Amino acid sequence: MCNDISMNKKVIILFSLIILLLLSSCSTIEKAGINMISDVMAGEGSSELFTGDDDPQLIKDALPFILKMYEMLVSRNPEDSDLLLATGSTFIMYSNIFIQTPADMLSDEQFMEQDSQLQRSKKMYKRGTEYVLQALELKHENFREKLDLGLIDEALEEMDAEDISALYWAASGMMGEFSTDPFDFNLGPNIYKPVAFIYKALELDETYNKGAIHDLLILINSSLPDALMYKSIEGAESATRRFTNNYYSSLNLSGGFEKARYHFARSVEISGGISASPYISLASTVSVNEQDYEEFERLLNTALEIDPELFPEMKLAGIIYRDKAQWLLDHKSDFFLLDFDEEDFDEVF
């Protein structure tokens, strides 16, 4: 109950301050106030107001209101790259956790509702990605023009460690949009862009957010063929292709599933095993594709055993991941061609 009151009070106070500032007749006071609130909403640790909460329903109810607050601030402070990144990443997080994930768990009989929710999720991913790309444009002149022209090497060549968060969230948003509608022929030919973003982030710092880059690479390598992941630049290899060739060759890795398993191991190592995300990612992709139920069950049971309190900055995601792991186990017959009605399941192996 105390958490509910704290969250609501913070939101109401911030929103009230914004309204008062927008109604202010003094533009200097208004600008100073908007800058102050923008700093609070986009400052270090600000996202933990949501991701560190232990009540998914509370955050689900609060986030639409907060997202509009972010957009109100952006409309008054469009040159604040940190605010743009915070706005975009929150939209992407909301789309993934509260729209796409529940939609993916709907039954076949709920196809129409599922499709409607996935289309909504797609729009939210796109909206969030646009804010992140705007943030990168502010820091790197002509970034968007190069990106739109497909000049991915030129677009990314000036990126440094300060851009890792934006690269990660842009890749997450674009990959999320594609995952909601893989048959969108406008998205498929451009999927090499988020792939290039995430590998650039990997090159800069693989330990970002306790292995989050490796988490995304589990999904990418287990789901996308090389033909979609890379784009030749005027007949030559792209920088992304050269980097991945060298990276995986040094590790003696080849196939997508082998690479996904490597990224799983690195994610677990970097996080110290306190995140359920890599376990669920590997189970729901590689284990299912290889029809390895023993591994599927082992990975998901491990995910269920991870206490969300061990990763307090991502407690909310930990709780939702645990629910997803249980749902996958409860719906195992949807993914495996096995007879789960046998009394002694071990006999099927």
C-alpha positions in Angstrom: 0.0 0.0 0.0 2.9 2.4 0.8 4.4 1.8 -2.6 1.0 2.7 -4.3 0.8 5.9 -2.4 4.4 6.8 -3.1 4.1 6.2 -6.8 0.8 8.1 -7.2 2.0 11.1 -5.1 5.2 11.4 -7.3 3.2 11.3 -10.5 0.5 13.8 -9.3 3.2 16.2 -7.9 5.2 16.1 -11.2 2.1 16.5 -13.3 0.8 19.4 -11.2 4.1 21.1 -11.5 4.0 20.8 -15.2 0.5 22.2 -15.5 1.4 25.1 -13.2 4.5 25.9 -15.3 2.6 25.7 -18.6 0.1 28.2 -17.2 2.8 30.5 -16.0 2.9 33.9 -17.7 6.7 34.1 -17.3 8.5 32.3 -20.1 11.8 32.3 -18.2 10.2 30.7 -15.1 8.4 28.2 -17.4 11.6 27.2 -19.2 13.6 26.8 -16.1 10.9 24.7 -14.5 10.5 22.5 -17.5 14.3 22.0 -17.6 14.2 21.1 -13.9 11.4 18.5 -14.3 13.0 17.1 -17.5 16.2 16.5 -15.5 14.2 14.7 -12.9 12.3 12.5 -15.4 15.4 11.7 -17.5 18.1 11.7 -14.8 20.1 8.7 -13.7 17.9 6.2 -11.9 14.7 7.8 -13.0 13.5 4.7 -14.8 13.8 2.7 -11.6 10.6 4.5 -10.4 8.9 2.0 -12.8 11.3 -0.9 -13.3 12.1 -1.3 -9.6 8.4 -1.5 -8.5 7.0 -4.9 -7.4 3.4 -4.2 -8.5 2.9 -4.8 -12.3 -0.7 -3.7 -12.2 0.1 -0.4 -10.6 2.8 0.4 -13.2 0.6 -0.8 -16.0 -2.1 1.7 -14.9 0.3 4.5 -14.2 2.5 4.3 -17.4 0.0 5.7 -20.0 -0.3 8.8 -17.9 3.4 9.1 -17.4 4.1 8.5 -21.1 1.9 11.5 -22.0 3.7 13.5 -19.3 7.0 12.6 -21.1 5.5 13.7 -24.4 4.3 17.0 -22.9 7.9 17.7 -21.7 9.4 16.8 -25.0 7.0 19.2 -26.8 8.4 22.0 -24.6 12.0 20.8 -24.5 12.7 19.0 -27.9 16.5 19.6 -27.8 17.0 17.5 -24.6 18.5 14.3 -25.9 18.4 12.6 -22.4 14.7 13.4 -22.2 14.1 12.0 -25.7 15.9 8.8 -24.8 14.0 8.4 -21.5 10.7 9.0 -23.4 11.5 6.5 -26.2 12.8 3.8 -23.9 9.7 4.0 -21.6 7.4 3.6 -24.7 9.4 0.6 -25.8 9.4 -1.0 -22.3 5.7 -0.4 -22.0 5.0 -1.9 -25.4 7.1 -5.0 -24.6 6.0 -5.7 -21.1 2.4 -4.6 -21.0 1.1 -5.0 -24.6 3.1 -7.6 -26.6 3.9 -10.1 -23.8 0.2 -10.4 -22.7 -0.9 -10.6 -26.4 1.6 -13.4 -27.1 0.0 -15.4 -24.3 -3.6 -15.2 -25.6 -5.2 -18.4 -26.9 -5.8 -19.3 -30.5 -9.5 -18.6 -30.0 -8.6 -15.0 -29.1 -6.9 -14.4 -32.5 -8.7 -11.1 -33.2 -7.9 -9.6 -29.9 -4.3 -10.8 -30.2 -3.9 -9.2 -33.6 -5.4 -5.9 -32.4 -3.0 -5.8 -29.4 0.1 -6.7 -31.5 -0.8 -3.9 -33.9 -1.0 -1.5 -31.0 2.3 -2.8 -29.7 3.8 -2.2 -33.1 2.7 1.4 -33.1 4.1 1.9 -29.6 7.5 0.4 -30.5 7.6 2.7 -33.6 6.7 5.7 -31.5 9.4 4.9 -28.9 12.0 4.2 -31.5 11.4 7.6 -33.2 12.2 9.4 -29.9 15.4 7.5 -29.5 16.5 8.2 -33.1 15.8 11.9 -32.5 18.1 11.7 -29.5 20.9 10.2 -31.6 20.3 12.9 -34.3 20.8 15.6 -31.7 24.2 14.2 -30.8 25.3 13.2 -34.3 24.6 15.6 -37.2 23.0 14.0 -40.2 22.6 10.7 -38.5 18.9 10.3 -39.6 19.7 11.2 -43.2 22.5 8.5 -43.4 20.3 6.0 -41.7 17.4 6.6 -44.1 19.7 6.3 -47.1 21.0 3.0 -45.8 24.5 4.3 -45.1 24.7 2.3 -41.9 28.5 2.4 -41.6 28.6 6.2 -41.8 25.7 6.5 -39.5 27.4 4.5 -36.7 31.1 5.3 -37.2 31.1 8.2 -34.7 29.2 6.4 -32.0 30.9 6.0 -28.7 30.3 4.7 -25.2 27.9 7.5 -24.4 25.6 6.2 -27.1 25.3 2.6 -25.9 22.0 3.1 -24.2 20.4 4.8 -27.3 21.8 2.1 -29.6 20.4 -0.6 -27.3 16.9 0.9 -27.1 16.8 1.8 -30.8 17.6 -1.8 -31.6 15.1 -3.1 -29.1 12.3 -0.8 -30.5 13.0 -1.7 -34.2 13.3 -5.5 -33.4 10.2 -5.3 -31.3 8.2 -3.7 -34.1 9.4 -6.4 -36.5 8.5 -9.2 -34.0 4.9 -8.0 -33.8 4.5 -8.2 -37.6 7.3 -10.2 -39.4 5.3 -10.2 -42.6 5.5 -6.4 -42.9 7.5 -6.1 -46.2 8.6 -2.5 -45.2 10.3 -3.8 -42.0 12.0 -6.9 -43.2 14.5 -5.2 -45.7 15.5 -2.8 -42.9 16.1 -5.3 -40.2 19.9 -5.0 -40.8 19.7 -1.6 -39.1 18.8 -2.7 -35.5 21.2 -5.6 -36.0 24.0 -3.1 -36.8 22.9 -1.0 -33.8 23.1 -3.9 -31.3 26.5 -5.2 -32.6 27.9 -1.6 -32.4 26.7 -1.5 -28.7 28.3 -5.0 -28.2 31.6 -3.7 -29.6 31.5 -0.6 -27.3 30.6 -2.4 -24.0 29.1 -5.9 -23.8 28.4 -5.6 -20.1 25.7 -2.8 -20.6 22.8 -3.3 -18.1 24.1 -6.6 -16.8 24.1 -8.4 -20.1 21.1 -6.9 -21.8 22.9 -6.7 -25.2 23.6 -10.4 -25.1 19.9 -11.0 -24.2 18.8 -9.3 -27.4 21.4 -11.2 -29.4 20.0 -14.5 -28.2 16.7 -13.6 -29.9 18.4 -12.1 -33.0 20.7 -15.1 -33.7 18.0 -17.7 -33.0 15.3 -16.0 -35.2 16.9 -14.2 -38.1 18.7 -15.7 -41.1 22.0 -14.1 -42.2 20.3 -12.9 -45.4 18.2 -10.5 -43.3 20.8 -9.5 -40.8 23.5 -8.0 -43.0 23.5 -5.6 -46.0 26.3 -5.3 -48.5 27.6 -1.7 -49.0 28.1 -1.2 -52.7 29.1 -4.9 -53.1 31.5 -4.9 -50.1 31.0 -6.2 -46.6 29.4 -3.8 -44.1 31.3 -2.9 -40.9 28.7 -5.0 -39.0 29.5 -8.0 -41.1 33.2 -7.6 -40.7 32.9 -7.2 -37.0 30.7 -10.2 -36.5 32.9 -12.4 -38.8 35.9 -11.5 -36.6 34.0 -11.8 -33.4 32.5 -15.2 -34.0 35.5 -16.6 -35.8 37.7 -15.8 -32.8 35.2 -17.9 -30.7 35.0 -20.7 -33.4 31.2 -20.2 -33.6 29.1 -20.6 -36.8 25.4 -21.4 -36.8 22.7 -19.1 -35.3 21.8 -21.5 -32.5 25.4 -21.9 -31.5 25.8 -18.1 -31.4 22.6 -17.8 -29.4 23.9 -20.3 -26.8 27.1 -18.3 -26.5 25.2 -15.1 -25.9 23.1 -16.9 -23.3 26.2 -18.0 -21.4 27.7 -14.5 -21.6 24.5 -12.9 -20.4 24.3 -15.3 -17.4 28.0 -14.7 -16.6 27.8 -10.9 -16.8 24.6 -10.8 -14.7 25.7 -13.3 -12.2 22.6 -15.3 -12.9 20.2 -12.8 -11.3 18.1 -12.2 -14.4 15.5 -14.6 -15.7 15.5 -13.1 -19.2 18.2 -15.1 -20.9 16.8 -18.4 -19.6 13.4 -17.6 -21.1 14.9 -16.3 -24.3 16.9 -19.4 -25.0 14.1 -21.8 -23.9 11.4 -20.1 -26.1 13.6 -20.0 -29.2 16.5 -22.5 -29.4 15.1 -25.2 -27.1 11.7 -25.1 -29.0 13.3 -25.1 -32.4 15.5 -28.0 -31.5 12.5 -29.7 -29.8 14.7 -30.2 -26.7 12.1 -30.4 -23.9 14.5 -31.4 -21.2 16.5 -28.2 -21.8 13.3 -26.1 -22.1 12.0 -27.4 -18.7 15.4 -27.0 -17.0 15.9 -23.4 -18.3 12.4 -22.3 -17.3 12.5 -23.9 -13.8 15.8 -22.0 -13.3 14.0 -18.8 -14.3 11.3 -19.5 -11.8 13.8 -20.0 -9.0 15.4 -16.5 -9.5 14.2 -14.1 -6.9 13.3 -10.7 -8.5 14.7 -9.0 -5.4 18.2 -10.0 -6.5 18.0 -7.5 -9.4 16.1 -4.6 -7.6 16.6 -2.1 -10.5 14.6 -4.6 -12.7 12.3 -6.1 -10.1 9.2 -5.4 -12.2 10.6 -7.3 -15.2 11.7 -10.1 -12.9 8.2 -10.6 -11.7 6.7 -10.6 -15.2 9.5 -12.9 -16.5 8.6 -15.4 -13.8 4.9 -15.3 -14.8 6.0 -15.8 -18.5 8.2 -18.8 -17.5 5.3 -20.4 -15.7 3.0 -19.8 -18.7 5.5 -21.4 -21.1 5.6 -24.5 -18.9 1.9 -24.6 -18.6 1.5 -24.4 -22.4 4.4 -26.8 -23.2 2.1 -28.9 -25.5 1.8 -25.9 -27.8 5.5 -26.0 -28.5 6.5 -29.7 -28.4 5.3 -32.7 -30.3 5.2 -34.9 -27.3 2.5 -36.8 -25.3 2.4 -34.9 -22.1 -0.5 -37.1 -20.8 1.9 -39.9 -19.9 2.0 -40.7 -16.2 5.8 -41.2 -16.3 7.0 -38.4 -18.6 10.6 -39.7 -18.4 9.6 -42.7 -20.6 9.4 -40.6 -23.7 13.1 -39.9 -23.6 
